[in-house]
Amino acid sequence: MCMMKFANRTEDEADAAGQAAAMANAAAAYQMPRLFRGLSGRLLWLTVVFVMLAEILIFMPLIAGMRMNWLRDKLDTAAAAGIVIDGLQPAELPRAVQNDTLLATGTKVIALRKDGTSRLLAAIEVPPQVDEQYDLADTPLLTTMGDALDTLFFGGGRVMRVFGPIGDSDMIIELVMTDDALRKDMFKYSKIMFILSLVISLITAILIFLAINRMMIMPIRRLTLGMQRFSEQPEDPSRVFAPDSSRGELAVAGRHLSAMQTELQRTLKQQRNLADLGLAVSKINHDMRNILASAQLMSDRLTDVEDPMVRSFAPKLLRTIDRAVGYTSEVLAYGQASEAAPRRRLVRLADLCLEVRELMALDPDGGIEFNDQIAAELEVDCDSEQLFRVIHNLCRNALQALVSFEPTDRSIARRITVTAHRVGSVVNIVVDDTGPGMPRKARENLFSAFRGSARSGGTGLGLVIARELVLAHGGTIALVEKATPGTQFRIEIPDRPVSLDDYRVRA
């Protein structure tokens, strides 16, 4: 038993340690990196590397030029001595003078070609073989660069023969020497160039680092910190990013970020209000259902009353209360789930619009007319209750707009008109009124909850629910622009596709 408890405790400690490590890794992932370990540090080292690569590309022609100049200097020095020696003909140059001349030029053999003949001016020893030959008169740049790199990396102990013209004359001076001195001087030159390149690359990298850090890294870090601060407490208005007034791309991004955070705060506030509203509606809905249930029980007794007036109004009252009970049962559907799928069947649209007209209970002396121009035989393939809600919402909105509207032209009647006609398998329903029309703000947020209301105190949910119900039927609802005053909505409800088996049964 003790062993089992110890094992369980060990497993719990391991799980806790793993969770702590995961939380630490997650926190580290959102921490801002240090200055030289972040983007700016990588840019610094990349700049150093790229500048060094550029210096290497520049170094190749430079080291080739240095080698050519070194060889030309040797050739010019030997040429000057060769012309003097050639002027002493036919006397023989003493050995001591030859040795001094060869030592001064760093060569083993000096020869002069003149008038088609070659004369040996000075020599210590003639090498048995020559490893490389270089003509300084005409050497391509790429060949020169290749020879320089070959001498630098693979030279040493080689015997080379170098020759070239003396000035503009037809005389050619020839030298035979080893490449040890040349390679040594090339190494010195390369060392100096490497140090200079490194210094230049560091200075360039630092300047680029400071410039990029000023123009890019600091604004990006500021944007990132602004996002982090806002994500910690998005409801706090002081956490909204404060953009600067410059014109750069990052400044524009900062302004967009500020606008986005402001809009997000507004949305979060709206969502919080919607949550509070949902809680309040659920409480009201609970009590309302109890009240309507009691009203439904009492209204059932009206059918037993013998009064003809009561008997004529009782069925309408019962249908109205039944609809109210149905609405309270589905009032929480918006915001929690979609509306129930429509239970479609063929419905006479004229009868449905008559129910809408009776429910609106227009006052005959109110000056508002309701005109339904629908053929008695026109049928719609729809859920009658859902389409009733759609048309009733639109007509009720039109009625509320007309009640407080007095047209300037007395000849214009305040009227609500409902028309419909079928085009193939689609039924077009138009709800039109002669009211003041829809304000611009309501048009811009037409089907947005709590934003698309055209009147003060409205919620804008009516149009949102109507659109959801129409879309559930596979149809469309849209606001129609018209030349005359008022508001016009067009609804299109298509018939359900008929399967081949159903068609054969009906046929």
N, C-alpha and C positions, 0 to 999 in steps of 0.2 A: 504493500500500500504506500509506504513511504517513497519507494522508488517511482511509483506511478505519479504521485504528487510532485516529486522532483522533476520528472520528465515533462509533466504538463507545465510546471512553472518555467522550465527551460524553453519550451516551445513558445509560451506567452512572451517571455523576454526576447526571444529571437524575432517574433512578429512585431513587437514594439520597436525593436532596434531597426528592423526593416522599414517600418512605417516612418520612423524618425529620419532614416537615411533618405527615403523617397521624398519626404517633405523638405529636407535640406537641399536635395538636388533640384527640386522644383523651385525653391526660393533662389538658389544660385542661378538658375536659368533665366530669371527675371531681373537679376541684378545688373546694373550698368558696369561694363568692363572698365578696367583702369585705362588711362589715357594712351599708354604705349602698348597695351595689349588688345586694344580695340581696332577699329577701322583706321584711325589715324596712325597707329604704330605700324600696321601692315603697309599702309601707304608709304611710310618713311622707309622701311626696309626694301620695299619694291622699287622705290625711287633710287636708292643706293645701287641695287642690283642692275636696274636698267641703265643708269648712267655709267656704271662700270662696263656693261656690255657695249655701250656706245663708245666708250673710251678704248675698248679692245679693238673695235672696228677702225677707230681712228689710228690706233697704235700701229697697225699693220703697215699702212703706207709710210708712217713716220719712221719706223725702224728700217724699212727698205730704203728710204731717202738718206737716213743716217749712214747706212752701210755704203751706199753709192758715193756719198760725200767723202767718207773715210777712204775708200779706194781711189777716188779722184785726187784727193790730197796726196796720197802716196805716189800716184802716177805723175802728178804735177811736179812734186819734189824730185822724183827720179828723172823726169824729162829735163828739168833745169840742169841737174848734174850731168845728164847724158849729152846735152848740147855743148857744155863746157868740155867734157871729155872728148867729144867728136871734133872739137876745134883744135885739139892738140895733135891730131894726126900729122905724120905717121909715127909720132913718139909713143912709146909704151907707157901707160899709166903705172906708176909704182904700186907695189902690193899694199903698202901702208895706206896710200890714198884710196885704193879700191876698198879696203876694209872699212875705212872711215865713211866712205860713201854708202856702202851697203848697210853699215850700222845706222847711219842717219836716216836712211829710207826704210829700214827694217826689212830688207829683202835679202834673198840669197843670190839672185841673178838679175842683172840689168842688161837688156839688149835693145839695140836701135835698128829699125828697118828703114832704109833710105835708098831711094833709086832702085828698088827691087832687090837690094841685098841686105842681109841682116848681119850686124856686127855685135859681138859680145863686148860690152863696155866694162863690166865688173862682175866678178863671181867669186864666191867663197867655195861653194861646192854645188855641182849640178846634180839635183835629185834624180834618182833612177827613173821615177815616173811622176806624172802630174795627175792629181785626183780630179781637179775641177778647172775649167777654163771660162773666163768671163770677158766678154767684149763690151767695153764701156761706151762704144760709139753709138750703138742703137740697141737698147734692151727694153722690151715691153714692160709696162708697169706690173702686170700680173706675174711675169717671169721674175722680175726683181723682188717682188714680195715673197714669192715661193723660195727664191735663193736665200733671202734674209732669214726666213723662218727655219730653213734647213740648216743654215750656219748656226743660228741661235740654239736650236734644240739638239742637233745631231753633229755639229762641227767639233773642231778640236783635233790637232795633229794632222790635218789635211794639208796637202801641197796644192796650191792653186796658181794658175797662170793668168795674169791680168794684163790686158793690152788695150791701147786706145791711141787716137791721133794726138799730136802735139799742136794745140791751137788750131789754126786754119791751114797748116802745112800738110804735105803729104807724108811726113815722117810719122812713124808709129813707134811708141815706146812700149817695151814688154818687160814685165816683172814676174819673177817667180818667188813666192813666199809661202809661209804657213799661215793658217787662219787663226792661230792662237791669240795674237794681239787683237785682231778684229773681233773675235768672239768675246774677249774680255771687255773691250770697250762697249760692245753691244749690250753686255750684261749690265754694265754701269748705267748706260743710257736707259735700259729697260727699268732698272730700279728707280731711277729718278722719275721716269714717266709714270710708274705705278704709284709712287707716293703722291705725285701731282694729281693723278686721276682720282685717287682715293680722297684727297682733300677737296677736289672740285665736286666729286659726287656727294660727299658729306655736306658741303656748303649748299649745293643745289637741293639736296634732300631736305635739309633743315628749312630752307626758304620755302620750298613747296609744302612742307609739313605745316609751317606757320600759316601760309596762305590758305591751304585747304582746311586746316583746323579752324581758321577764322571764318571762312566763307561757307563751309559745309558741315564739318564735324560738330562744332558748337551748336549751330541751329538744329542739327539732327538730334543731338543729345538733349537739347531743350524740348524738342517735340516729343522725344521718348519719355522724358521725365514728366511732361505734361500729361501724356497718356497714362503713365503709372499713377500719378496723383489723382487723376480723374477716376481711374478704375478702382481705387481704394474707397472713395466715397462719391459715387456718381450723382447723388442727390444734392451735394453741396454746391451752390452756385459759385463759390470762390475757387472751386477746383477747375472751372472751365479755363481752357488754355487762352492766354492773352497774346494774340499775334502782334508782330511789329508792323510798321508802316512801310517797309521797304518793298521793292518791286521784284525781288528774285523769286525763283521757282519755289524755294523752301518757304519763303514768306507767304506765297499764295497757298501752299500746302497747309501752313499754319492757320491761315484764315479759314480754309475749308474744314480743318480739324475743329476750330472753335465753333463754326456754324453747326457741324455735325454733333458736337458735344452738347450744344445748346438745344438742338432739336431732340437729341436723345434724352436730355433732362425733361423736356416738355412731354415726351412720350412716356417716360417713367412716371411722371406725375399723373398723366392721364390714366395709365394702367393702374396706378394705386387708387385713383378715384373710381375707376371701373370696378376694382375689387371691392371697395367699400360700397359702391352702388349695388353690386351683385349680392353682397351680404344683406343690405337693406331690402332689396327686392325679394330675396328669398323669405325674409321675415314677413314682409307685407303680403307676399303671395300665399304664405301659409294661412294667415288670417283671412285673406280675401276668399280663398277657396272655401273656408268654413262658412263665411257669410253667404257666398253664392249657393252653396249647398242648401242652406236654410231657405234662401229665396226660391231655389228650384223646388223644394218640397212644398212651399206655400203656393207657388204658381201652379203646381199640378192640381190643386184643389179648384182652380178657376174653371177647369173643364166641366166641373159639376154644377156651376152656376147657370141658371136658366136665362139670364139676361142676354138678349141677342147682341148687344154692343160688346159685352165681355166675351162672348163666344167668338166674335169676329177678331178681337185683339189677342185672345189667349194663345193661339198657335204662334203668332209672331213673337209674343213675349217669351214663350217657351224656347223658340229657336234662338232668340237673342241671348237668353240666359245660358243655353247649352253652348253657344259659341264662346261666351265669356268664361265658362268653366273649362272649355277646351284650351282657350288662350292661357289661362292661369296654369294649366298643366304643362304647357310648352314654353312658358315665358322665360325659363332659364336655359332654353336650348341655345339661344344666341349667346356666344361667349364660352359655352361649354362644349357644344357639338353642333353639327349642322342640323338644319331642319329635317324632319322626317321625310323619307322618300315619298313622293306624290303617289296617291292611289288613283290612278287615272281611269277615266271612263268618259263616254260621250255625254256632254252636258249642254243643255240649251242655254246659250249665252243670254238671250233675252230674259229668261226667268231669273238668271243669276243677277243681272243688272237691276231687275225689278226689286229684288231683295235689298240690293245696295241702296236703291232710292228710298224704299220704305224705312230702312234703318237710319238713314240720314235725317228723316222727318223734317223736311224743309217747310218752313212757315209760308203759307200761301201769300201772306201780306209782307213777307220780307224782301221781295223784289229780286229774288234769286231763282232762276229757272234751272230745271234739270231736264235735259233733252237726250233721250237714248234712241238712236237711229240704228236699230239692229233688227235684221230680218228674223221673223219668228222661227224659221226652220234652220237657222245657222247653229251648228253644233261645234263644240270645242273638245278636243281630246285632252282632258286635264283633270286635276284634283279640284273638285268644286270648292271645297273649303279654302284651299290655298289661293286659287284664282280670285275667290271672293275677297280675301284679305288684300290681295294686290290692288284690285280695282277700288275697293273701299278706301284703302290708304290714299290712293291718288285723288279720288273724289273728295275725301275729307280734307286733304291739303288744299284743293281748289276752293272748297267751301270756306275754309278759314281765311284764305286770301281774299275772297270776294266779300266777306262780311264786313271787313274794315276798309273796303275800297269804294271810293266814289269816283266814277269816271268823269272827266272834264266834259266829254261830249255826252249829253243826256240821251242822245239817240242810241247809244250803245247799251244793249241790255247786259246785265250781269247774268252770265249763263255758263252752265257746265254741260258739255256735250260728250256723249260716249258713242262712238261709231265702230263698226267692225265689218270686215268682209274677208272672204276666203280667197286665197291665191294658191291653187294647187293643193298641197298638203299643209299649208301654213295659214293660220288665222291671224290677221292683223287687227289689233284693237287700239283705238286712239282715244285718249282722254284729253279733252281740250277745255280751256276756260278763257274768259275775257277779262281776267284780273290784271293786276299790275305787272305781272311777269316775275321771274325769279331774279333775285339780286346776284351781282357778280360773284360775291364770296360763296354763295350757295352753289352757283354753277361750277366753281373751281373745286369744291368739295362735295359734289353731288351725291355720291354714294359712300361717303365717309361718316362713320358713326360719330355722333356728338359734334360734328363740324359742318354737316351739310344742311342744317335747318335754315329755312327761309324766314322764320319768324322768331321773335324774341321769346326765350323760354323753351323753344323746341329742342328736341334731342337729335333729330335727324335719323332716328332709327327706322322710321317708316319706310323710307326709300331703300335703306340697306336691306331690310327684311324683304321688301318687294322684289328687289334685284335677286336676292338669294333664292326666293321661291320660283321666279321666272327661269333662272339658270338651272334649277333642279328639273324643270320641264324641257331643258335643252333649247330654250328660247332666248330672246334678247329684250332688253328694255332700254330706251334711250330718250333723251330730251331732244325735241325737234325744234329747230330754229324756224320761226315764222315771221311774216312781215307785219301782221296785226298784233296788237297788244295781247298779253296773256301768256299762258304756259301750256305746252302741248307735249304729252308723252305718248310714245308709240311702243306697243308690246307685240312681239311676234311669238306665237306658240305653234310649234310644228307638231304634226301627228306622230304617233309612235310608228316605227317601222313595222310593217306587217310581215310575219313569217310566211313562207310558202304554204305550210300546212294550214294555217288559219285562212289564207286566201282561198285555198281549195275547198275548205269547209263552207266558207261564205258563198263561194260560187255555186 
